[in-house]
Amino acid sequence: MAKKPQQLAIDTRPWRDTANHRPFVRIKNVTKKFGDVLAVHDVSLDIYRSELFCLLGGSGSGKSTLLRMLAGFEQPTSGTIEIDGQDMTDVAPYNRPVNMMFQSYALFPHMSVEQNIAYGLKRDHLPKGEIADRVAELLSLVKLQDYGRRRPHQLSGGQRQRVALARALAKRPKLLLLDEPLGALDKKLREETQFELVKIQESLGVTFIVVTHDQEEAMTLATRIGVMNQGEIAMIGEPTDIYEFPNSRFVANFIGSANMVEGTVTEDEPGHVRIRSAELGCDIYVGHGVDCAPDQLLWWAIRPEKMALSREKPFTAHDANVTAGIVEEIAYLGDISVYQVALESGKRIRVSQTNSVRGNPDAITWDEKVYITWSDNAGSVLTV
Amino acid sequence: MFRRGWFLPIAAALGFSFLYAPIVSLVIFSFNESRLVTVWSGFSTKWYGELFRDPQMLGAAWLSLQIAALSASIALVLGTLAAVALVRFRRFRGRTLFSGMVSAPLVMPDVITGLALLLLFVAMESFIGWPRGRGMLTIVIAHSTFCMAYVCVVVQSRLSDFDRSLEEAAMDLGASPVRTFFDITLPIIAPALVSGWLLGFTLSLDDLVIASFVSGPGSSTLPMVIFSKVRLGVSPDVNALATIIIGIVATGVLIATIIQLRSKPKKARA
């Protein structure tokens, strides 16, 4: 069932309208300790039906532990997990309406592809004919019709990944958990598979929770992302929120790359804020109010692509938002070039520019003096 | 340095001849025509014929096979259970001690194991009246105990590189833990079980010392019969018998090894 455009705004973003939508998965104050190690600390999270939610974090951030608690392989030390209105905290994994796709795929090596996919259906004691139909349907869904009789070790990595997905979908779970689903694939295949995964998820309407350490993957797949850090949720939001409006220095640094400078508030008005930054060697004029106090120390983060380079000093209003430096390094990436500019303070700022002119002979080069500018709302003011 | 020279081939030849020359000569002399073991007088298979007409030998061989099959099977069940417990319950106190204790019988001198078991059986008989006397039953029990150690070690190594997420996947798909064990765990560790059983079988077939301690009248195993015969002078039919035993044991070990090797690379790829 394809999404209808007019439903987009209402149906697919229930988290924007929490009053009228009941969360499908409710994680309430869940904590998990392994001995003295706090793996997950007081995590609360609501996930809505048909979402593709990504848990993003580095290794040891607790994302996999959280997923394993949803599957029932780990018991929360405290807190509750509700799925579709039912408390699942103490329900055994084999009694949950949840299936999981494992990072290693965990295909049964002694069974054929068909037997692997049929395994869960057989446990439900479905009639033979129905099992065969469902297996055939799933094989065609993942485009492996001709591979049903093969053993897992006779398949390529990408094919195994699709078998694992088909097996996890076989029982039509209400909720599918995916642990680094694309982690074992090479880059090209991963990009193709990402879109396929989204397509399958949308056509089946199953709620997906994906664990990944790859932010690009999370950005591509997710309706919303939960960034995890040291067992806690650092931020929950849509990919654009997380990238453009990070709520903390951790999130700003973790997602994409960011230039981060320290500064003090010199003007604090409802409509704008002025921050003096010695590191940057200029004032930062922020075109919106910020919840802060005069003289407060805070951080300002800006993405490399949100700034512009020029040889001439550009005009800026409010005597702010422009600084100068020397080009130290240039990383040519084809579509863009990343310039590392050393400011007078010694601080290094990364600025990326689109290479829109082919083989530009007039491009800014090493050791040139350049001005860096940005607009009033290009950066994020961070207080934590 | 030694790569191209003659050193390595010669060293290997010497080593292997040291190991196998006695066995080869035994096999050759089993086809000797002469009654005198050390004098070659022509090729013959008559001692094999002689052997199969000796009821004492045949009886002992049958008894040994039964004991070997029984104790290997008992050891298989107990050893597997021990291995599962040791590998799976990772964090219980004294786990290292337990796994050391399981493999201790591997290095324990047979004389001590035999003596200890004999004392135990005697004590048990006088206190609880079981096992009554010594015979096949006591040999089976004794062999099960030391074969179990071998099974446990083999299964343990297989289990420790077993991907736990396979079992989790089965449970996730709705299989109860018991079901998971029979559907997933057992088929995957089956090669280790087969080779463990074969190992136990051959070890039990070989054993002389422990069996001598715990056997009773009328229950002499094949190695015991051979040993008592040899003490009265080596007769050529013993050579024939020894050749057959070597054949059986070698086949068993070979099959066990092949099964182990075959199952490994497959698992690595899957």
Interface residues (C-beta under 8 A of the other chain):
Chain A: A71 G72 F73 A92 P93 Y94 N95 V98 N99 M100 F102 Q103 S104 A106 L107 F108 P109 H110 Y119 G120 R123 D124 R151 P152 H153 R167 A170 K171
Chain B: D163 S165 L166 E168 A169 A170 M171 D172 L173 G174 A175 S176 R179 D183 I184 P187 I188 K266 K267 R269 A270
